[in-house]
Amino acid sequence: MKTKHSNQSNKKPDCPQTRDSSVDFRGCKTEAANGFGFPMTLLFYVARPSRVRASTIAAIAHLHSFAPGGSRPFNDREVNHRHSPELWFVKVVCTLFIRPHWCLDTCVGYLSRNLTPLVSFEVIKRLNDPNLGLKFLEFSRVNLSFNHSFKTYNLLIRSLCEMGLQDSAKMVFDYMRSDGHLPNSPLIEFLVSSFMKVGKIDVGKGLLSQLHLEEVTVDTITYNSLLNLLVKMNRVDEAVRMFKEHIGLYSRPDTWTFNILIRGLCKIGETNIAFEFFHDMGNVGCSPDVVTYNTLIGGMCRVNEVDRGHKLLKEVQLRSGFLPDTVTYTSVMSAYCKLGKMGEASNLYNEMISSLIEPNAVTFNVLIDGFGKAGDMVSAESMRERMLSRGWLPDVVTFTSLIDGYCRNGQVNQGLKLWDEMKARNLSPNVYTFAVLINALCKENRLNEARQFLRELKWSDIIPKPFIYNPVIDGFCKAGNVDEANAILTEMEEKRCKPDKLTFTILIIGHCVKGRMFEAISIFNKMLAIGCAPDNITVNSLISYLLKSGMPNEAFRIMRIASEDLNLGFSSSKKAIHMSTSTGIPVAA
């Protein structure tokens, strides 16, 4: 027996063979470098299409038992270490899991003895596929009766949501709670907001209601974040409903809660409802702050209730504890400037200075723009001097407002001088700077200069709007130079600026006036092709010119498209077409 044992000990161990196997452990020699005595090739197998023999799976499980330390507890640092035996085990489990599921079924007993919460977390992380991670979690819960850690559930829920699989994430969330893990506020906020972002607001609210029934606390910070998200999504009505259904019942609102709702309501013009929330703040022990007042004053001014906003400003001045700030004053000044009430705006500016509240660049730009639109360029330039004296350098908004003011006064050359001054200061013009000067030049029929600005725009990083190009295209079409108008259209599209209804209408009429009817029809067809719906002016103009050109068939086609596809009424046009065809006008081929 001793001799037999000796012979066996000198004999090389047999390699696991894989007849018709999907895993080929070639060489199967022990590498001393790995420090464990495993076959290194277990981690670098060659895949073949078929199945793995049960004996091979058992051999893998058996080899793990030789690893130093067995299945001892470990921390994150150990798992991430390149020579950690647990890391090797993680890789083996991942490898087995991407095989047919019966592979794992073969070694359920072994996995149930050696799988730990941290290993399961690493497995799901290394699978790097939320769907696979969910399958592993379900397999281990059902077949191994394994209770995963909160860290694993948190990772999988977030990964599934990021993949757009919110329903699967909700299922994992339910698994987590059934396994005895309570969700924390960041996870609740993340999951509910994920549902809201994809439009499943009722599901998110239902989840909150379910948590309340299970007496899971949802803090005010979480609710505030959800309210803020709804307001950003322009779902202010849903935010108000959530406040009434949840926050008033299950959580105590704070000043931030009311500020979010007031901001949302002012944003959509519901200032009266915003004031109702403002007056309710005291009933729940909240006090308005300067942000509350600034939001309400800004909301009043946006709906042109500037006197009401000014009254609220005076209320702030009378309150103890805080004073109105630059934003408060600037909001009211801006509203007066938009109404052309520059006297009231100037008085507020002086009051602001006397109260030792420092204006900022926005304050000066608001006043400069207001004076410019009122045609008072002397006061506008005076305000620019004050801006400089208080340490604020004019920016592109300042120059654009001044240029606009001079152009409105018919002083286009002065506007061009400011353009040069702005460029000398290395200030890049914005889309509105270009638009103001181009429009003013076109009004003075200085088309070539306007065209030069378009060429400069072509080489800038600005993504323009159609209102910049339309005046120049219109000018060239009226001058009979439709070829130049077509060239501008090409540049417009090269700059990723989509022509609008006015662009196409100008071009269609321009080509019709030149008698280039087929090009006009082509432009109309292009208009339809890109989804830009023509209006009555566009269609009536084209039909009229087609009839005058002796093309009743084409006119009838355009009329039919407008009536049937665009739902525009053209009964009078249809009558005109029949009259034209009956009088012997030649039909276009």
JOLIN-V566775 format. One record per pair of residues at least 4 apart in sequence whose C-alpha atoms are under 6 Angstrom apart, sorted by the first residue. I is the first residue (numbers start at 0). J is the second residue. If there is no record, write none. Layout:
I|J / I|J
This chain:
14|27 / 20|49 / 20|50 / 20|51 / 21|46 / 21|47 / 21|48 / 21|49 / 21|50 / 21|51 / 22|46 / 23|44 / 23|45 / 24|40 / 24|44 / 27|38 / 28|38 / 29|36 / 29|37 / 29|38 / 35|66 / 40|44 / 64|69 / 70|113 / 78|83 / 78|85 / 78|86 / 89|122 / 110|114 / 111|143 / 116|147 / 116|148 / 120|151 / 121|125 / 123|132 / 129|158 / 129|159 / 138|142 / 139|143 / 139|145 / 140|144 / 140|145 / 149|153 / 156|168 / 159|164 / 159|168 / 160|164 / 160|165 / 175|180 / 176|180 / 188|192 / 188|221 / 191|203 / 194|199 / 194|203 / 195|199 / 195|200 / 201|205 / 210|215 / 211|215 / 223|256 / 226|238 / 229|234 / 229|238 / 230|234 / 230|235 / 230|263 / 235|263 / 241|245 / 242|246 / 243|247 / 245|249 / 246|250 / 252|256 / 254|285 / 257|261 / 258|262 / 258|291 / 261|273 / 262|294 / 264|269 / 264|273 / 265|269 / 265|270 / 265|298 / 280|285 / 281|285 / 287|291 / 289|293 / 290|294 / 292|296 / 293|297 / 293|327 / 296|308 / 297|330 / 299|304 / 299|308 / 300|304 / 300|305 / 300|334 / 316|322 / 323|327 / 325|329 / 325|358 / 329|333 / 329|362 / 332|344 / 333|365 / 335|340 / 335|344 / 336|340 / 336|341 / 336|369 / 341|345 / 351|356 / 352|356 / 358|362 / 364|368 / 364|397 / 367|379 / 368|400 / 370|375 / 370|379 / 371|375 / 371|376 / 371|404 / 372|404 / 386|391 / 387|391 / 387|392 / 393|397 / 395|399 / 399|432 / 402|414 / 403|435 / 405|410 / 405|414 / 406|410 / 406|411 / 417|421 / 421|426 / 422|426 / 428|432 / 433|437 / 434|438 / 434|467 / 437|449 / 440|445 / 440|449 / 441|445 / 441|446 / 446|450 / 465|498 / 469|473 / 469|502 / 472|484 / 473|505 / 475|480 / 475|484 / 476|480 / 476|481 / 476|509 / 491|496 / 492|496 / 498|502 / 503|507 / 504|537 / 505|509 / 507|519 / 510|515 / 510|519 / 511|515 / 511|516 / 526|531 / 527|531 / 533|537 / 535|539 / 536|540 / 539|543 / 542|554 / 545|550 / 545|554 / 546|550 / 546|551 / 549|584 / 549|585 / 550|586 / 550|587 / 551|555 / 551|576 / 559|563 / 560|564 / 561|565 / 561|567 / 562|566 / 562|567 / 562|568 / 580|584
